[in-house]
Amino acid sequence: MKDYNPKQVNTQLNAEQQAIKDFRIAEYQRKYGIKSEDKVNQDTPNPQGVFQVQLQALARRLVENASNLTNKKKKGEIDNHKFAANMAVIERGVNELGAFSQAAQKAMDNYNENLKNGTLSYGMDQFDEGVLQGLNKGTVELQVDDEGRVLLGGKAHNPLRGDFDVNIYDVNNIPAPVPKIKPINLLLDPVAQQLGVDENGNPLLKVDQYGNKMYDSGPYESHAKEVLDFSQNALETLGTNGVRSYLADHMQLPQSQVKEMVEDTAYTDPDGTEWDNRGTAEAFASIAEYIGNKYNRQQRPHPDTIAKMAKLKANKIAQQKGIRPEEVSFNEALGISSPAPGQTDVVAEESISEQPLIPSVPMVPVQKPTMLDASTNPADILAESKADQGVPEENVEISAEELIKKYS
């Protein structure tokens, strides 16, 4: 994903997202679009009220079973071994009922809060959402099977697949809502801006193969490990639900594709990096592409390099004109045109700032053309200057302060 527009992702829905949206709108209207006259003249109890009634009924049933079991033991109708075994089943049911009721109530509350606020993710598995809507509507309820085990059972609806049966025995399998994550540009744009720069936002100092100092934030490829480390930490923090939201809400992948990717576990990408699932790998590739698109490489020469290049050029110009290097102006040494008559200083300064100062070199490529001879590199100029002027190598280096003093 090269770019991201948070406004577009909310308006350009794919077919599956539209079906999910319609599914949620219908539930929202059922729960929150009730007229005043309907509130004071209900046909049936609220499904969540029914859930509490069911819970109380099941609790009473377990208590009665325990009481009956105790009476049978007192009457000698069952031995100690059978009493202990059956009582263990009842105690397990009591514990399960408490855990199920708390988990189901929490899941319903969270789902309804996100439904009301419009913050549900399109990455949420629609079997999970169907169960939570079933709890809302009362088609999924707490039950106790013939062996005394508590479960959530009933019928639910998936807007993409249709009706399905629900039989949840493990409380950890009660689904939770998946909320949308925040717009990704808030998280990723600062990362792109911080690559290759110091704490003040200035590009880092580097030295190219000719010994020239450069301020250069570097090519994006040089930050691959930083981007990988950041992305892995971010994706771990987001978790599976965050990855679902990223894929569906920001990359706008169909929910069925998100489901397939997230359930493709222990995935190794083409680069050999291992991920917990293919969805996470896809999210990383998208994050890396987005950051790369936002990254703006910063390059500028160090003042010492500008001074050195100007001195070398001044020596060459002086030799061609038969004058002393000190007589070559600062602007001429840097290849900067003097302001034309009537040109303001501001325009002249803008003109100067737009002109590059040194040629490109292999280790630190400069994107703009140079004012020096494009066919010449600094090493060649240095060798030529020493041969023509008899200047030792250690005398060629010059500071920016000295350059300004001599050539201004």
VOGU-3710 file (C-alpha; in Angstrom, 3 decimals, decimal comma):
1> mkdynpkqvn> 0,000/0,000/0,000  1,780/3,127/-1,227  -0,635/5,689/0,143  -3,538/5,932/2,569  -6,532/8,235/2,731  -8,608/7,712/5,897  -11,621/9,374/4,289  -11,652/7,098/1,249  -11,459/3,842/3,224  -14,760/4,685/4,910
11> tqlnaeqqai> -16,577/5,371/1,649  -15,101/2,890/-0,847  -16,333/-0,450/0,508  -15,983/-3,785/-1,253  -18,997/-6,102/-1,629  -18,279/-8,102/1,542  -17,766/-4,967/3,589  -21,075/-3,587/2,353  -22,860/-6,794/3,383  -21,279/-6,584/6,848
21> kdfriaeyqr> -22,240/-2,922/7,118  -25,875/-3,729/6,261  -25,821/-6,560/8,831  -24,657/-4,139/11,515  -27,066/-1,378/10,550  -29,968/-3,798/10,922  -28,794/-4,824/14,403  -28,205/-1,204/15,365  -31,740/-0,275/14,322  -33,148/-3,257/16,227
31> kygiksedkv> -31,318/-2,306/19,428  -31,100/1,466/19,323  -33,627/2,646/16,753  -36,603/1,930/18,988  -39,390/4,511/19,109  -40,639/5,836/22,430  -44,033/4,155/22,061  -42,314/0,799/21,454  -40,210/1,193/24,591  -43,306/1,561/26,770
41> nqdtpnpqgv> -45,226/-1,243/25,046  -42,848/-4,157/24,486  -44,030/-7,372/22,822  -41,275/-9,485/24,412  -38,559/-9,008/27,060  -35,203/-7,589/26,061  -32,896/-10,467/24,943  -30,250/-9,411/27,454  -32,913/-9,567/30,146  -33,734/-13,078/28,906
51> fqvqlqalar> -30,025/-13,959/29,192  -30,062/-13,060/32,887  -33,249/-15,081/33,412  -31,629/-18,071/31,690  -28,566/-17,697/33,879  -30,620/-17,682/37,060  -32,652/-20,682/35,911  -29,534/-22,711/35,158  -28,031/-21,784/38,520  -31,192/-22,970/40,325
61> rlvenasnlt> -31,122/-26,173/38,300  -27,572/-26,925/39,413  -28,437/-26,211/43,041  -31,451/-28,548/42,830  -29,280/-31,274/41,287  -26,807/-30,966/44,149  -29,650/-31,104/46,701  -31,216/-34,185/45,084  -27,856/-35,891/44,956  -27,294/-35,256/48,666
71> nkkkkgeidn> -30,741/-36,641/49,538  -30,089/-39,806/47,506  -26,854/-40,374/49,377  -28,571/-39,916/52,717  -31,216/-42,466/51,707  -28,556/-44,882/50,607  -29,703/-44,853/46,999  -26,167/-44,146/45,756  -22,761/-45,059/47,155  -19,987/-42,644/48,067
81> hkfaanmavi> -18,108/-43,227/44,808  -21,068/-42,312/42,612  -21,973/-39,395/44,871  -18,452/-37,938/44,596  -18,382/-38,401/40,822  -21,775/-36,751/40,259  -21,043/-33,955/42,716  -17,794/-33,215/40,852  -19,823/-32,799/37,661  -22,167/-30,343/39,402
91> ergvnelgaf> -19,266/-28,355/40,886  -17,662/-28,154/37,457  -20,968/-26,918/36,041  -21,188/-24,206/38,694  -17,679/-22,989/37,890  -18,319/-23,136/34,149  -21,615/-21,312/34,481  -19,956/-18,440/36,311  -17,140/-18,204/33,783  -19,508/-18,467/30,798
101> sqaaqkamdn> -21,923/-15,882/32,130  -19,171/-13,334/32,840  -17,423/-13,892/29,493  -20,666/-13,783/27,504  -21,893/-10,649/29,272  -18,558/-8,893/28,756  -18,484/-9,877/25,075  -22,032/-8,587/24,544  -21,318/-5,309/26,327  -18,142/-4,693/24,316
111> ynenlkngtl> -19,811/-5,604/21,049  -22,798/-3,346/21,666  -20,559/-0,432/22,679  -18,562/-0,738/19,458  -21,748/-1,228/17,444  -23,234/1,941/18,908  -20,042/3,952/18,300  -19,451/2,635/14,777  -15,981/1,336/15,693  -16,348/-2,333/14,725
121> sygmdqfdeg> -13,698/-3,543/12,277  -14,511/-5,101/8,915  -11,758/-7,571/9,798  -13,904/-9,228/12,470  -14,693/-12,841/11,613  -18,381/-12,997/10,735  -18,918/-16,300/12,516  -17,773/-14,544/15,691  -19,976/-11,532/15,057  -22,903/-13,834/14,308
131> vlqglnkgtv> -22,525/-15,432/17,755  -22,512/-12,051/19,509  -25,551/-10,881/17,595  -27,176/-14,225/18,455  -26,572/-13,492/22,152  -28,113/-10,071/21,618  -31,184/-11,539/19,945  -31,541/-14,550/22,246  -31,001/-17,163/19,501  -27,747/-18,175/21,246
141> elqvddegrv> -28,122/-18,968/24,951  -26,560/-20,632/27,961  -27,373/-24,359/28,149  -26,455/-27,442/30,163  -26,130/-30,711/28,249  -27,139/-34,199/29,429  -23,751/-34,695/31,089  -24,033/-31,476/33,078  -21,598/-29,466/30,981  -22,348/-25,791/30,412
151> llggkahnpl> -22,222/-24,406/26,874  -23,397/-21,611/24,626  -25,715/-23,135/22,086  -28,244/-22,184/19,467  -28,425/-20,669/15,984  -26,608/-17,635/14,569  -26,299/-15,849/11,225  -23,248/-14,995/9,141  -24,089/-12,297/6,539  -21,586/-13,829/4,100
161> rgdfdvniyd> -22,349/-17,543/4,649  -25,856/-17,785/6,109  -27,154/-19,527/9,278  -24,956/-21,845/11,348  -25,101/-23,889/14,572  -23,411/-22,704/17,765  -22,019/-25,119/20,373  -19,295/-23,471/22,478  -18,027/-25,626/25,379  -14,749/-23,816/25,999
171> vnnipapvpk> -15,236/-20,421/27,616  -12,072/-19,174/25,866  -13,840/-19,690/22,528  -16,493/-17,086/23,289  -15,738/-14,475/20,602  -14,741/-10,908/21,355  -15,451/-7,875/19,158  -12,684/-6,530/16,916  -12,496/-2,720/17,008  -10,890/-0,604/14,313
181> ikpinllldp> -7,337/0,567/14,877  -6,537/4,268/14,512  -5,669/5,693/11,075  -2,273/4,261/10,178  -0,816/7,530/8,951  -0,752/8,719/12,585  1,523/5,783/13,414  3,645/5,422/10,279  4,297/8,967/9,028  6,538/9,856/12,015
191> vaqqlgvden> 8,594/6,707/11,374  9,318/7,762/7,794  10,356/11,204/9,009  12,798/9,823/11,610  14,807/7,475/9,391  18,446/8,483/8,949  18,228/11,726/10,948  19,415/12,828/14,388  17,288/14,026/17,297  17,020/17,454/15,672
201> gnpllkvdqy> 15,763/16,065/12,364  19,048/16,670/10,520  20,486/14,006/8,193  23,448/12,071/9,593  27,049/12,933/8,698  28,713/10,474/6,298  31,958/10,315/4,305  31,990/9,118/0,694  34,721/7,119/-1,009  36,547/10,314/-2,008
211> gnkmydsgpy> 36,724/11,511/1,593  34,013/14,137/1,126  31,743/14,804/4,089  28,027/14,676/3,370  24,840/15,056/5,366  22,746/12,168/4,054  19,783/10,277/5,525  20,602/7,447/3,100  18,586/5,401/0,600  15,431/3,782/1,967
221> eshakevldf> 16,942/0,324/1,429  19,624/1,113/4,019  16,915/1,335/6,691  15,490/-2,144/6,051  16,396/-3,486/9,512  14,974/-0,428/11,278  11,712/-0,754/9,365  11,555/-4,507/10,024  12,203/-4,078/13,773  9,629/-1,297/14,073
231> sqnaletlgt> 7,026/-3,225/12,068  7,482/-6,426/14,050  7,113/-4,560/17,346  4,099/-2,625/16,074  2,374/-5,743/14,743  3,065/-7,606/17,978  1,521/-4,724/19,916  -1,509/-4,653/17,621  -2,030/-8,398/17,994  -4,139/-10,580/15,720
241> ngvrsyladh> -7,193/-8,335/15,996  -5,111/-5,277/15,116  -3,722/-7,082/12,075  -7,267/-8,007/11,045  -8,271/-4,364/11,247  -5,195/-3,221/9,324  -5,854/-5,683/6,485  -9,577/-4,997/6,239  -10,068/-1,386/7,325  -6,898/0,145/5,878
251> mqlpqsqvke> -5,824/-2,177/3,062  -9,543/-2,811/2,379  -9,131/-6,523/1,688  -12,364/-8,594/1,618  -13,200/-10,225/4,941  -12,968/-13,725/3,452  -9,405/-12,986/2,299  -8,479/-11,610/5,713  -9,868/-14,757/7,340  -7,873/-16,985/4,997
261> mvedtaytdp> -4,629/-15,070/5,630  -4,934/-14,924/9,422  -5,734/-18,632/9,628  -2,659/-19,521/7,499  -0,389/-19,881/10,526  3,392/-20,386/10,939  4,060/-18,559/7,671  7,492/-17,874/6,143  7,638/-15,048/3,606  9,737/-15,116/0,377
271> dgtewdnrgt> 12,604/-13,351/2,211  12,785/-16,125/4,792  11,264/-14,118/7,658  8,957/-16,159/9,890  5,576/-14,774/10,943  2,793/-16,095/13,150  0,456/-16,012/10,135  0,328/-14,859/6,519  -1,888/-11,915/7,415  0,854/-10,464/9,617
281> aeafasiaey> 3,394/-10,911/6,803  1,068/-9,140/4,382  0,568/-6,299/6,862  4,346/-5,907/7,235  4,866/-5,735/3,464  2,188/-3,048/3,280  3,707/-1,068/6,170  7,193/-1,201/4,628  5,848/-0,030/1,269  3,900/2,815/2,876
291> ignkynrqqr> 6,884/4,048/4,901  9,096/3,826/1,802  6,638/5,940/-0,164  6,547/8,557/2,593  10,307/8,547/3,141  12,082/11,595/1,721  15,844/11,193/1,467  17,687/14,276/2,696  21,120/15,113/1,225  23,356/18,125/1,455
301> phpdtiakma> 27,133/18,672/1,436  29,077/19,492/4,562  30,537/23,046/4,631  34,069/21,587/4,561  33,212/19,749/1,347  31,776/22,881/-0,216  34,963/24,724/0,735  37,191/22,023/-0,712  35,273/21,857/-3,972  35,313/25,643/-4,283
311> klkankiaqq> 39,081/25,843/-3,689  39,781/23,156/-6,267  37,579/24,902/-8,800  39,141/28,279/-7,962  42,597/26,860/-8,615  41,480/25,559/-11,979  39,777/28,859/-12,945  42,832/30,836/-11,800  45,111/28,713/-13,949  42,891/29,178/-16,993
321> kgirpeevsf> 42,691/32,966/-16,498  46,290/33,437/-15,416  45,327/35,001/-12,076  45,837/34,124/-8,452  43,268/31,754/-6,847  42,482/34,438/-4,268  41,160/36,652/-7,081  38,458/34,149/-8,011  35,157/35,186/-6,451  33,167/33,010/-4,113
331> nealgisspa> 30,252/32,778/-6,562  32,497/31,936/-9,501  34,285/29,244/-7,520  30,952/27,607/-6,744  29,592/28,124/-10,268  26,901/30,530/-9,064  25,806/33,277/-11,383  25,931/36,830/-10,022  22,565/38,599/-9,662  21,406/40,252/-12,859
341> pgqtdvvaee> 20,806/43,996/-12,804  17,548/44,685/-10,996  17,428/41,209/-9,421  16,621/41,325/-5,702  18,854/39,760/-3,082  16,017/37,435/-2,103  15,726/36,128/-5,669  19,477/35,778/-5,836  19,558/33,816/-2,593  16,798/31,525/-3,824
351> siseqplips> 18,731/30,995/-7,030  21,847/30,093/-5,068  19,994/27,736/-2,716  18,525/25,845/-5,656  21,920/25,139/-7,232  23,735/21,926/-6,190  27,303/22,288/-5,016  29,134/18,990/-5,574  29,056/16,143/-8,092  27,532/12,768/-7,448
361> vpmvpvqkpt> 29,730/9,954/-6,187  29,056/6,209/-5,927  28,725/5,870/-2,148  26,541/8,936/-1,643  24,618/9,585/-4,857  23,401/13,159/-5,218  20,107/13,285/-7,046  20,474/16,767/-8,572  23,033/17,640/-11,278  26,195/19,418/-10,163
371> mldastnpad> 27,475/22,842/-11,157  30,903/21,278/-11,649  31,859/19,417/-14,798  29,683/16,312/-14,745  32,451/14,197/-16,212  34,869/15,033/-13,413  34,939/13,602/-9,898  36,546/15,219/-6,856  39,526/12,870/-6,904  40,382/13,899/-10,489
381> ilaeskadqg> 40,080/17,597/-9,642  42,317/17,086/-6,625  45,015/15,308/-8,646  44,876/17,918/-11,418  45,111/20,798/-8,951  48,138/19,335/-7,188  49,898/18,716/-10,498  49,220/22,244/-11,817  49,819/24,203/-8,624  52,289/22,004/-6,812
391> vpeenveisa> 50,058/21,997/-3,738  50,673/19,144/-1,270  47,638/17,038/-0,473  47,461/18,201/3,139  47,213/21,836/1,964  44,206/21,208/-0,258  41,770/20,894/2,667  40,220/24,215/3,654  37,501/25,168/6,077  34,315/26,988/5,121
401> eelikkys> 35,440/29,941/7,216  38,731/30,184/5,307  36,927/29,826/1,980  34,598/32,714/2,735  37,532/34,795/3,945  39,565/34,215/0,783  36,898/34,206/-1,922  34,257/36,664/-0,783
//
